[in-house]
Amino acid sequence: MNHSAKVGTGFAIGMAKQISGLLSLLRVSPTHRFAVPPPRKRGGMWMGVCLALGLAACSPQGDRTQITVQRIFGECRANVPKDQAPLRNPDGECEILTGLIDRFQRENPDIDLKVNVVAWPGYDQLSAQYAAGDPPDVVSIHMSSIPDYQVRGLIVPVTPYLDKAGIDAGAFTPAARQGVMVKDAAYGLPFDNWTQLWHINTGLFRQAGLMRGSEPILPHSPEELLAQARQFKQATGKPYLVQSMINERAAYTRNLYTYLMNQQAVFFKNPKQITLNTPEARRIVGLFKQIYDEGLTTRDQDYPAATQGFLNGQGGVYLGGTWLIGTYENEAQTRGQPLYESYTVKPYPALFGPKQTAYVDGHAWVVSDRKRSAAQDEAVSRFLKFLYDHNYDWSRTGHLPTVQSVAESDAYLNLPHRRDIVSLSHTGQTLPPEVQRQFAIQDIIGDELFSAITGHKTIEQALTDAERRANDLLFHLL
Amino acid sequence: MMSPKARREFGNFLFVAPYLCVFLWLLIWPLISGMGLSLFKADLFGGASFVGFENYSRLLQDPVFLQAVGNTFYFVALTVPALAIIPLFLALMLNRATRTAAFFRGVFFSSSVLSVTIVTLIWRMVLMSDGGFVANIIGFFGFDPIPFLSDPNLVMISMSIITVWWCLGLPMMLYLSALQQVPQDIYEAAALDNTPWWKQLTHITLPAISRTVVLVVIMQCVLQFQLFGQPQLITQGGPNGASRPIVLFIFEVGFRRWDIGYAAAASQILFAIILMVTLAQYFVASRREGRGR
């Protein structure tokens, strides 16, 4: 029995005696006219023991330092038995992170890691926790949300924790640094970058005559894209693009951001003003509208339907995230599946100019501004260092690594398709780090772009409305 | 010194005091503090500044909010009559002591016990234009799929169908309990006079359960003005804002934009709308009842 267990037991027995004494004082007098027979002494003692054990369980656990970690990515304990390899989907986000946290706890028995798993994106819970004055010590959030919490002083710079762990901010990739640096301070440990990619069905591309050797022929201009899409539809009878269009906002906005960046358009002249009704934006929306009007895309699918639709060979290119690479690669390796030996993935082709880039976001671990002991700060630092050291493990999910040495390592580059997308960890761009409410702005723009693409509003009107609504939001920020 | 009557009344007050305390603490106090909050520019983490009625004037010029108000009224107009009439006819058909009636009472009530998440999952599979249940059936007959969830003219009707399917159990049960209170001897007398069924319905049944009809209508109005889960989970208020109700607007403004002063002002407007509609129905029903006497 270790020291803390002995302390706990002694505390429990002491409390049991005191509570038993209190109960005897509270007992009703037998002379009272409604008195019931007095409870037997042993019953009171047992009740006291139970209460004391309950209180002891709530007391600090001696020499173990407790910190709270909150994460998204789902719950999969049934699939990942404690300290064992995952039973299935070993490259899934949840499986990898559950395994990593188990390993941290095994390797750091002096740290008691209390893990909260919250549903994506987790901000409602986090806001409620902050409002109640009880935020977790370390929490995974999107890089695009860091400005919201940073500007209100809800998170602290992680630079001191990284310094303590011997991690230099220069060790991260450019895209990762952009996502967490605000005014020369890192406000999070970058865990990954993710973006939208072109997931390509090479079997259908070959049928349409759009393969050169083992590589797909990608367009370099809107005109080429439309020509290829028409050729594809004529040859296969299927739409060129598979897109999630129903119950969707984020994808439209990410497409717009990527191709605005491709045209080197400055759409945030300052963090509180967005400019959207521009020739650059109209060109992009016009292209997607034409694709929609000509039936060169799937139309009535939501995210699950589109993800499954591409898997079933319903179209040539799926505009989906980095996290889908593992799922589709597994299908490509499975004989008899529509994607068998027919899958590759590429960054968005540069359609409007020579600059190869993409809008990227990412996940980061941030540290909340709350009172912590020196031991807890040390535990936080060790946890961040552990995550930094295991950046390769996380990159198996398909997300881009944030540690430069991992992005350059053979281990990473030999994973399927990583050589095709690794350049994004250099060329990818986030929004300016001072822009707040990026999620809300993304929703507003996506809302309006859907209206424009499907013809419920003119492109001009939709972009004007998106600009007005987003600027109204930014204007009224405190 | 308290008089015996006052002491007795104070004793009575003690019986309701626990509930009253909870009511004041959890309902009245938040309501008042919400009214106060609506006069401030504030975000979730403080920093409030007093702006008077500016939030209200912003709301009245905000086309997104005005569209949400219109959507909400449209939804209430679609669902409340359906939820007042369909359960009534179900209750009339199932108000008999047979095993078949008991079975169908259970069947029609069963949807009400499902959570909104399950309901939306089921209906997503039914209504999706791409591979949904309805699309497959009409596709079998050679017709194009109907864009239930992506056409702004259809999306609120789809939400109404989902909501009526989900919510008709409780009004049906209320009607059934009311029908079982109607004295059987009136029906027996009517049967002796060979009164046709529709005359029995309009001259005996409906007058006898009129209070329950008013209750159902008021209750459904209050509930349906608070539409949130279905559009939040199926369409996120789209397409083109056509399925965004007031509560979803409040959620987006309060929790996504952290603009809680503005969200509180929208909440007060929703509260006022529900209060006015409910009071109007109550007074109309009371006056009609008074004239009936």
Interface residues (C-beta under 8 A of the other chain):
Chain A: Y123 D124 S127 Y130 A131 D148 R152 L154 M245 I246 N247 E248 R249 T298 R299 D300 Q301 D302 A305 G309 R437 F439 A440 D443 D447 F450 S451 T454 H456 K457 R469 L473 H476 L477 L478
Chain B: K41 A42 D43 L44 F45 G47 S49 V64 R124 M128 S129 D130 G131 P145 P147 L149 S150 P152 I234 T235 Q236 G237 G238 P239 N240 G241 E252 F255 R256 R257 W258 D259 Y262
